[in-house]
Amino acid sequence: MGLRDKLKRLERDAREEMIEIPQQDGTVARFPQSAQREAYMNLIDRLGAGEVAPPEHPLTAAARNSSEPKWSESFYAVNDDGWTDPIEDLSE
């Protein structure tokens, strides 16, 4: 097995462990498996942060820009415009 074959095998093995999110422009965003947990925790932190929210995780942006409904309709793709606004009190 030559060096080129070994490199191709290593690249293929590495891709199997990556999360691939197809984008609307035809490219593919790739993330390690651990990015799902990081993106989820980032989403939770941003939910409770109020006005000073941490920056958006790149996986979240990739999910929102995905051409695949599996990602574009997932909770990662939540548009955070106004999702933490107070709810009007209708108890009166």
Secondary structure by P-SEA (a helix, b strand, c coil): ccaaaaaaaaaaaaaaabbbbbccccbbbbbccaaaaaaaaaaaaaaacccccccccaaaaaaaaccccccccccccccccccccccccccc
